[in-house]
């Protein structure tokens, strides 16, 4: 029988092996979204007609694993607190990058709403203005999914709920057990 510690390590490496392809897919989706966004800003029609819609669907493929690894964290505390835990294993520049993309996506979408073309223009593929409107969000979603998966792969310890010696379960970010006040040791960050 394997000692518990290496069983745990094996579990982590198996999960990482499963998550890494999705992280790479998110990186690819992000780069394609950035390219689509730059082309749309330049007013260039993206070749391949509706193929650009693939980026819309690709988001689902990378969000599913991102949501699955987030679930044990999300059930504790509020949304912002959870986000802090979820991105805890990322380098600072990555967190600031996601925040910047969040603000940019909102501004970009408001600009898009201000001069959206009417439906009849959509028949001949996606005009640059529409691609511009959507790709702001694509960049954000791919970058956020990438960051959550990156964090989970590099700092899995940050995602595990904490347990005090009395057996109470609390949030991964808890510093004290809410039930008995036990003080947890700080968890090491990878950055
Ligand atoms: Zn406790």
Boltz pocket constraint, residues with backbone or C-beta under 6 A from the ligand:
constraints:
  - pocket:
      binder: B
      contacts: [[A, 164], [A, 165], [A, 166], [A, 167], [A, 168], [A, 177], [A, 178], [A, 179], [A, 180], [A, 181], [A, 182]]
      max_distance: 6.0
